[in-house]
Amino acid sequence: MKNPIEYIRSKKTEIFLQKKWWHRLLKVGFYFGFAWFGLKLLAELADYCSTETIGNQVFETSPLECSGVAGFYVAWWLFCFLLVQIGYYKIFLYIVYGKDIPK
């Protein structure tokens, strides 16, 4: 059975692209960007799951609600990551190299 990421990028394509300096630079940029995006989501989750005090009332988010929001954030992060991967490997490289990547 094929690895799911093989449908987005093949090993042949990846071997060819590893020789290109701009591909390595772009890939590092993607990974740093998604690490930053993940940290922003974690900071937002920490704000969401904290307790708030308004006057004499304390509002506390339940752990079940926090875990549901955390699951949604993880799913959102993975969806955005796969969308960028598909956009890069299927659309951008098609524009740069055409239908077939040279060998």
Secondary structure, DSSP 8 states (H G I E B T S, - for coil): ---GGGGT--HHHHHHHTT-HHHHHHHHHHHHHHHHHHHHHHHHHHHHTS-EEETTEEE---HHHHHHHHHHHHHHHHHHHHHHHHIIIIIIHHHHH-SS---
